[in-house]
Amino acid sequence: MNNQEIIAEKISFLIERSSYTKSEIARLMGVTRGSVQGWTRKGSISRQNLIKLCAMLDVSLDSILVDNENSYVFDNSEISILKEDIKRQIDLYPNTKIEILKAIKTMLDS
């Protein structure tokens, strides 16, 4: 199974176990239902949407990015880019749950 298939399988599983339908996720995230279908079938999701989806489903990025053998689905350069995107997202919301965001940012810096 390739990386995209692993991501698609994990996203599909996480959505199925959530209280949201694919249509609700699409509406709340401002994307089309077809986009959500693409995530669950092809694993094709942008970093920004992956971050939003994980927040919406209240799951860690690792639940999607780490395969069953505890190795990352993405390589280290992709993980670094993803971490930088998350830090930028955190910086956009400085007054929201400040202590939690600072802890996450500190964790990502390590």
C-alpha positions, 0 to 999 in steps of 0.5 A: 500500500502506498502513502496516499492509500494509507492516508485515504484509509486513515481519513476514511476510518476517522470520518466514519467513527466521527459524528460528522457526515462527509457532507457536514465536514465539507460544509464546515471546512468550506470545501466540496463533498467531492473534495472530502470523497477525494481525501477518503478515496485517494488520500489527496488532501492539502496540508492546510485541510489536513490540519483543519480536519484533524482539529475538527475530528479531535485527532492528532496529526500522528493518527494520520501521518504515522503508519501501523509500524510507528513510522511516518507516512511522509518523509522528514522534509514533508513533516518539517513543512507540515510542522511549519504550516501548523505553527503558522496556523497557531500564530493566526489565533494567538488568543485562542486557548493560549496555553495549549497552543504554546505547548503544541508550538513548543512540541513542534519546535523540538 
